[in-house]
Amino acid sequence: MPVEVRVQCINKTVRYDPHQRIRAIGGLNPDGTRWKLTEDQAILGMKQGRWSFYVHVGNYRVKLEVATSQWGTEYLKTVSDSVQPDNLLSLPECP
């Protein structure tokens, strides 16, 4: 069973360009320390069944999924997004 992990911040190649990839996701561990994974590490962990990621949008928990671009590149997005990872883009920058 994958460990459910809340994503609380992101890093992108170009922060406000919706066509650029998310480089990394991050958040806080239960002990208050920070964690951070590259997008590739997160995708691999999801595919291996190690982690299940989510974000809070308002009062809702929204899961992340692996999507594939028209060029065949895998990327992370929230289930509720149509094409662009808008819910992820609204997260603050990871330190």
N, C-alpha and C positions, 0 to 999 in steps of 0.2 A: 504494500500500500504506500503510495507516495506521501511524503511529508508536505503538508500545506504550508506555504510560505507567503507572507504578505510583502508585496513590492511597494516601497515607499519613495523611491527616487530612481532616476535614470541618468545616463550620459548618452549623448548623441554626437554624431560627427558634426552636424550643423544644428544647433539647438532648436530653432524655430522653423526649419524646413521639413515639411511632412514627408518629403520624398527621400530623405536621408535615413540611414539605418540607426537604430538604437545600438550603441556600442556596449552598454552595460546596464544592469539593473541592480538595485540594492535595497537595503532596509536595515531593520534592527533585530537582533537576536533577543530571545526572552531575557537574557542577562544584561541587555542594554548595549552590548558591543555591536559594531556595524559589520555587515556582510556585503559583499559585492561580487557579482559574477559577470563575465562577458556574455554577450547575447549567445554566442556559440556554446559556451559552457551551460547556460540555462537550457537551451534547446536540447542539447545532448542529455542533460539530466532529466528533462521531461520525457524524452523518447525512451530512456532507460527505466522510467518509472520511479525515479529517485525523488523528484519534486513535482508538486503541483503549485503553480503560482497564481496569485490573485491580487487585485487592487480594490480599494474601497472607493466607490463612486457614490457620493452622498451617503445614504444609509445602506447601500447595497454592496455586496461582495460580488465582484465580477472576475471570472476566471480568465487566465491568459491561455492562449493556444498558439500552436505553431502553424503559420500560414506560409504559402509559397507564392512569390511574386510571379509576374508574367515572364520574367527572365530566369525563373527556376531557383531563385535565392530564397532560402528559408528566413523567416523573421517572426518576431513575437508581436502579438496583438491581443486585445481583449475580445472576448467572444461577442460582445455587443457592438463592436465596430464593424463597419462594412468593409472598408479597404485600408484606411490609414489608422495607425495606432493612436487615435485621438485621446483616449483615456490615459494612455501611458504618457503622452506628450504633456498632459496637464500636471504631471508630477514634478516636484522640484529636482534640481540638479544634485546628483550624488557628490559628496565631498571626495 
